[in-house]
Amino acid sequence: MADDLEKHFLAIVEREFPKHAELHVRHESGDICVYADWKLGNDPARPNKRSKKIRICVSRAAIDDYTDGSEQNRKSADERLRRAVAAQLQAFNPDHNVPAHVPVPIEQWTITTQMLNT
């Protein structure tokens, strides 16, 4: 079930990202976290410069409430998740001035049960 949920949440959020974004999923302390970044293509001196990383974590409580919900509630929650990620991405500035030898910043977006299941 956990792998199915990981794939399900990934399928919802990846549609909102640029086509060339790289996304992967990890379980972390009971949360399902999706990591995303992409090549920016905006710095001739650094042609492989990547965006700031985004870490979207669906909390354990949100996951539990989601799986306990009805099919209709889950469909509504899926749409709320999609809208939340889309809104965050609109406000997100992927660029940074971190030197090439330093890890890029990670911006965390936490999806709580209140956001997902109400």
Summary of the structure (lengths in Angstrom):
residues: 118
radius of gyration: 15.3
end to end distance: 22.3
largest distance: 51.8
contacts: 310
relative contact order: 0.20
helix: 41%
strand: 24%
